[in-house]
């Protein structure tokens, strides 16, 4: 062989370091992309949707002002053991989810 044992060990450490760096960088980059994809999307109803139905019954109408300043109107319905406002005009992603076309 044209390299010494000490050179082989250094080369192996270098290659292992590069491979590990690549794995960690790929994992971190993938997690960042996933976070960006979900950024701005709220999973489930916002707290205001629950607060709007406090003291009301299922089927009652209610409304709240969203963090964006929009007035959201809808009907209170039972979700689990809590009432939540089901918007009259849900965001587009909710309409797609509810249509069964996933």
Protein Blocks (a to p, Z undefined) as FASTA:
>chain_A
ZZdfklmmmmmmmmmmmmmmmmmmmmmmmmmmmmmmmgoiagdjdfklmmmmgoiaehia
cddddfkopacddddddehjaccdddfbdcfklmmmmnopZZ
